[in-house]
Amino acid sequence: MMFDYLYIIFLTILIFFVNLILIKKNLLLNNIGKNHQNFTYINQVPLSGGIILMIFFLYFITDYILLYFVLSLFILGLLADLNFLNSPLKRFFFHIFLIVILIIYYEIKIVDIRVEALNEILKNDLFNIFFCSMCFLVLINGSNFIDGNNGLSIGYFLINFLFVYKILDLNFVGFLNIEYLIIILCILLIFNLFNKMYLGDSGIYVLSTISGLILIKIYNENSFISPYYIVNLLWYPAFEILFSIIRKIKSKFSPVDPDTLHLHQLIFFYLTKKFDLKKNIINSITGLSINFYMIISLSFASTFFEKSNIQIFVLLINISNYLLFYLYFYKNKLNAKN
């Protein structure tokens, strides 16, 4: 317990120290200069979350090959945060390269999704590599899509790990201490909610990749868990990117170009019109509101984490609610403009 307190104090001091350096050197500061980010105008917030997470993983992950992959993704995100790699398409190809090599090297597989016909297809090694790669790519890029409000992405992954930690009573998952990961996410969440730190692309890339690895490992080592429970843990970023791609293609808009029509952005717009509060407060309220729904959904899903039929039902409810919420807030924005 004493070590936990010392660890919390050390992390807090580290974040203050890193933020101070970044602000003094005028590095990795989120000036909100892009059009798609103007809906949450906050000046001079350090993108230090990725650096803090990378320091954490450098200390706790003892598999040096895995660290190489994590560090590569961190650098890729850092280049994006520094505006040295602005092309989403180029970043996507780098993601593909790194993820495919990671999957092949560690022989990462998904072998049972409770559908016999699909299980037979997954026995093909090439298809399994393709399927796992797509899962990671959707998770990484979908997580980047939802990283638009304070507390949203950090809170989302924190909620996932809290439920996994609770129902499985796991301290370690192969290469990482889950308890310490939860602690660092709690600290980062507090800084993020008070506009003192953002994850940035570097933080999102690292956190989403590690989360995917942890959840696949948990499922492969605990066959009693329904694969659709894992899907329910990660459905939001996955569906966000799939829905956004369909929406943009239908509107004859490039899927890789950013816009301000994601669900969290529409909710933020609605709340700014509804309540006379500062934008930074509404920013945090938006992220917390979405995650409050996630807690309710996962509380039910976690009660029946072994039952695939219930997990599929929860997934369908979540997707239906997303579409209903999206339609409501989208219409609200259109009416406000008219």
Disulfide bonds with the S-S distance in Angstrom:
none
